[in-house]
Amino acid sequence: MSRRQPAALAQRMQREVRKVEAEAREATAGDPGTGQTIIRMARHQPPLRTLLEAGKIGAIELAAADEIALAAFSVATGGILHAAALERISHGRQDDNPWPAHVALAVRNYQQWQTHWTTEWKRTRNPMLEVIWSSVIDERPISAIAQDIQRGRARTARAIIWGLRHYAAWANLVTGSQAAHWALEAHCVFRRGPFATTS
């Protein structure tokens, strides 16, 4: 009696490539390229899209990412882009704050959150701030971020998820026991293993 031999690695890879090609053809109603090209392109797409398509993040994490991006952009431009709207926003009153209330709140939340993770970096070499900046602002692929912080892709993806959730808890996008759980989990992502200095 002959026993069935397990499929060779090359055969499994070919099956995976054909499967990806078939799914892509169905989705685009055309020829999107070879399966290997599709897989390669998927590895280099923005990390939030990758995690969203995998069902690992949802609306709350995206809201946190939007607030981080809004705060970073507002601080980087120094309120210059809002200057034309200042009179309308403040109803003719000039004050020290160049932003509308929701932008000022986002900037305050982000600056406090950034200070928290900067302190953690100095204390424990936790690269969470770098991970979130690279994924949300720079939109670097997960593999590139993992290489920068010298961690694996899985841990880096986990850091993006829990970093966004930590920000959501920090900015009161979630409250109660969920916020406490998310804050604790974010601090546990890089707890094990040696911490590499990236700067």
JOCORCOR-V938473 format. One record per residue. N is the residue number from 0. RES is the residue in one letter. PHI is phi in radians with two decimals (* if undefined). Layout:
N&RES&PHI + N&RES&PHI
This chain:
0&M&* + 1&S&-1.73 + 2&R&-1.52 + 3&R&-1.24 + 4&Q&-1.40 + 5&P&-1.15 + 6&A&-1.11 + 7&A&-1.20 + 8&L&-1.03 + 9&A&-1.08 + 10&Q&-1.16 + 11&R&-1.12 + 12&M&-1.12 + 13&Q&-1.10 + 14&R&-1.08 + 15&E&-1.10 + 16&V&-1.11 + 17&R&-1.09 + 18&K&-1.10 + 19&V&-1.12 + 20&E&-1.06 + 21&A&-1.12 + 22&E&-1.11 + 23&A&-1.19 + 24&R&-1.11 + 25&E&-1.12 + 26&A&-1.24 + 27&T&-1.84 + 28&A&0.95 + 29&G&-2.94 + 30&D&-1.95 + 31&P&-1.41 + 32&G&2.15 + 33&T&-1.33 + 34&G&-1.07 + 35&Q&-1.14 + 36&T&-1.12 + 37&I&-1.10 + 38&I&-1.10 + 39&R&-1.10 + 40&M&-1.15 + 41&A&-1.11 + 42&R&-1.26 + 43&H&-1.96 + 44&Q&-1.53 + 45&P&-0.96 + 46&P&-1.12 + 47&L&-1.15 + 48&R&-1.14 + 49&T&-1.01 + 50&L&-1.23 + 51&L&-1.15 + 52&E&-1.14 + 53&A&-1.44 + 54&G&1.31 + 55&K&-1.63 + 56&I&-2.28 + 57&G&-2.39 + 58&A&-1.12 + 59&I&-1.18 + 60&E&-1.13 + 61&L&-1.18 + 62&A&-1.12 + 63&A&-1.11 + 64&A&-1.10 + 65&D&-1.08 + 66&E&-1.19 + 67&I&-1.09 + 68&A&-1.11 + 69&L&-1.08 + 70&A&-1.13 + 71&A&-1.11 + 72&F&-1.15 + 73&S&-1.15 + 74&V&-1.19 + 75&A&-1.11 + 76&T&-1.52 + 77&G&1.09 + 78&G&1.44 + 79&I&-1.05 + 80&L&-1.22 + 81&H&-1.59 + 82&A&-1.04 + 83&A&-1.16 + 84&A&-1.66 + 85&L&-1.00 + 86&E&-1.09 + 87&R&-1.18 + 88&I&-1.20 + 89&S&-1.64 + 90&H&0.98 + 91&G&1.53 + 92&R&-1.61 + 93&Q&-1.59 + 94&D&-2.22 + 95&D&-1.30 + 96&N&-1.67 + 97&P&-1.44 + 98&W&-2.01 + 99&P&-1.14 + 100&A&-0.99 + 101&H&-1.17 + 102&V&-1.28 + 103&A&-1.05 + 104&L&-1.14 + 105&A&-1.09 + 106&V&-1.12 + 107&R&-1.08 + 108&N&-1.03 + 109&Y&-1.15 + 110&Q&-1.10 + 111&Q&-1.16 + 112&W&-1.13 + 113&Q&-1.10 + 114&T&-1.06 + 115&H&-1.03 + 116&W&-1.32 + 117&T&-1.16 + 118&T&-1.10 + 119&E&-1.10 + 120&W&-1.08 + 121&K&-1.13 + 122&R&-1.42 + 123&T&-2.23 + 124&R&1.08 + 125&N&-1.37 + 126&P&-1.52 + 127&M&-0.98 + 128&L&-1.08 + 129&E&-1.12 + 130&V&-1.08 + 131&I&-1.19 + 132&W&-1.06 + 133&S&-1.11 + 134&S&-1.45 + 135&V&-1.52 + 136&I&-1.50 + 137&D&-1.43 + 138&E&0.93 + 139&R&-1.38 + 140&P&-1.07 + 141&I&-1.00 + 142&S&-1.10 + 143&A&-1.22 + 144&I&-1.12 + 145&A&-1.02 + 146&Q&-1.16 + 147&D&-1.08 + 148&I&-1.64 + 149&Q&1.01 + 150&R&-2.29 + 151&G&-1.32 + 152&R&-1.08 + 153&A&-1.12 + 154&R&-1.20 + 155&T&-1.14 + 156&A&-1.06 + 157&R&-1.09 + 158&A&-1.13 + 159&I&-1.09 + 160&I&-1.04 + 161&W&-1.32 + 162&G&-1.15 + 163&L&-1.14 + 164&R&-1.18 + 165&H&-1.08 + 166&Y&-1.11 + 167&A&-1.04 + 168&A&-1.17 + 169&W&-1.09 + 170&A&-1.57 + 171&N&1.07 + 172&L&-1.34 + 173&V&-2.30 + 174&T&-2.39 + 175&G&1.21 + 176&S&-1.16 + 177&Q&-1.12 + 178&A&-1.09 + 179&A&-1.11 + 180&H&-1.11 + 181&W&-1.12 + 182&A&-1.13 + 183&L&-1.16 + 184&E&-1.05 + 185&A&-1.07 + 186&H&-1.34 + 187&C&-1.59 + 188&V&-1.03 + 189&F&-1.84 + 190&R&-1.18 + 191&R&-1.57 + 192&G&1.51 + 193&P&-1.24 + 194&F&-1.67 + 195&A&-1.64 + 196&T&-1.53 + 197&T&-1.88 + 198&S&-2.18
